């Protein structure tokens, strides 16, 4: 009997164990293993994460969103569809999903599909397409293209949006050049829809690259996709406002330390982060405001804090906070990105990023540690302490970098699009790409073209950083448009005067005259080489071509009728050596805003104020020849060539756009104006006497300002004279004694 009882007990115990195992009750070994794994990975129970009264959840990518709320709205089949449609090419990289051979023959050219009748295009996407079509990358021939951009609007893929384009999957697949998306670039600002906001675009992107806002690090294909900022439909197409940093004061006198003002989401994705902000708000120097008052049915979901939060929210003006705070919190909302990111950059308010898992815009090229504070949503309560511990010198450096990045890459749709294209071009370039220093220091990657040189010392912007000086000689380029009929012509006197300069390495005469070249014996004998080049197509822009014969850093640009003494040439070059990134010279002009005609005006009045130094007698770095030829669009250069006018104005626009600085005027040369206006026989003098010539220059000013998106010229009243100019010291002791005799 006892044996039978023992048998029944063992049988019952075995059945219980089987039942417990079936129900999942016996999982102690697995739990133990989990603790062991966490300990091995650095997790220690005695050092837990800080406890928050409102728990914050990390951002979960699409394939990890297994929450009850998520699964209420998406079925397993829908999840598989998302996986298939968007991330089919998740392993794509440049070497596996990009055909480099398309770029080798014609260089980096971008083709935009023709717009189809009846297809709606948002203003923002039209701005993107217009930027590409107006850039130097554009080609209308798909056979020459290296990269293809859809004319179908892919910016807003939120199905609830009025901008949503239906049946995009079929439309894209029917494109004759689609080729499974190979060498295609797709722009996108919004993906997914309420309440899940996944990164699904609603069609198979195949092997195409994404230029996407709010993209997660989980789904970002490094060195293939490009993370772009979220920008509003009001974002300017070109130009854009400059940053708001006016004073480089230490410490920065700002009213608030940390601010935020925005929506608080009561349900769904994005609610946890912003719901916890009230724990940090102190209503003094840390002002973090949220409101529940948005959406049609917000009152149905309102909680006990809503009324108090809404009342506090209405007390503060957002712009006033933005411009009077040192740090601006940029927490994620429904999506990872936020408009506040660009708003903070422009306002010189250091962004404090609170969006775990967000691949920051242009992360491939921009070092965001120099312009932003990268926070962690799990450590929200430590944010105020962290920003207070940052030294004032570092704060100034961060703020200055926000201004540089804003103006270089983010202030307009054009800059965002061109930066995206330049990043892709850098990947395609076989002979090298821009360095991190080029991207992260003035003037930025858009103005530092790697096709010119891979050595930083060849660019005028990096001399101070590298601790080097420009080559101590210059090349004179004399623009000749009149036939050589007399040995007393100004061009021959100019040749002799320039050749005597101790800094002159060589002289190039650019023969843009319709008459044949003069015989060699007609040119005066000089101690430096004189090279005569026939101008390409005899057009004005040819004077700024990057001729290989120019071997010095400095170019002395001269008109054929310019009158300069050797002393004046020497002095101007000496000044330029201290300002190698600017135009330095004699004849100055200015611009002004004509409020009656509502356009820019051009003036040649002799005043203390100027914004241009004409290239008829000016020194600048030879890199600007390369930039003029390869950066500016064909339309502007064609306008200059057709008018045979305004090339000097266009060069001033370009250099001021790059440097954000005015040119440098050296000692006034009173003979310059009188000489030009007095020589009625010269072709240039006749141009200056022509009233249409002046009207053309007015037109040029406005055409150029329109293309640049703003007026880049900067006014100045500085004039540099020799140290001992016009004083009582003996003339024999003066270094530039000939200048005083004028």
Secondary structure, DSSP 8 states (H G I E B T S, - for coil): -HHHHHHHHHHHHHHHHHHHHHHT---HHHHHHHHHHHHHTT--TTS-----SS-------GGG---HHHHHH--HHHHHHHHHHHSTTTT--HHHH--THHHHHH-S-EEE----TT----HHHHHHHHHHHTSTTB-S-GGG-SEEE-SS--SEE-TTSTT--TTHHHHHHT-TT-GGGTTEEEEESEES-TTT--S--SS--TT-EEEESS-BTTT--TTTSEE-----TTS-SSS----------SS---SEEEEEEEE--SSSTTHHHHHTGGGT--SSSEEEEEE---STTHHHH--TTHHHHHHHHTTS-HHHHHHTEEEEEEE--SSS--THHHHHHHTT-EEEEE-TTB--TTTTT--GGGTEEE--GGGGGGHHHHHHTS-HHHHHHHHHHHHHHIIIIISSHHHHHHHHHHHHHHHH-SS----HHHHHSTT-TTTS-TTT-S-GGGSGGGHHHHT----S-EEEEEEE-S----TTSHHHHHHHHHHT-TTEEEEEEEE--SS----GGGS---SSEEEEEE-GGG-GGGGGS--TT--SSEEEEEETT----HHHHHHHHHHHTT-TTS-EES-EEEEEEETTTTEEEEE----S-BSEE-TTEEEEETHHHHHHHHTS-HHHHHHHHHHT--HHHHHHHHHHHHHSS--EEES--HHHHHHHHH-TTSHHHHHHH-HHHHHHHHHHHHHHHHHHTS-----B--EE--TTTTSSS-GGG-TTHHHHT-
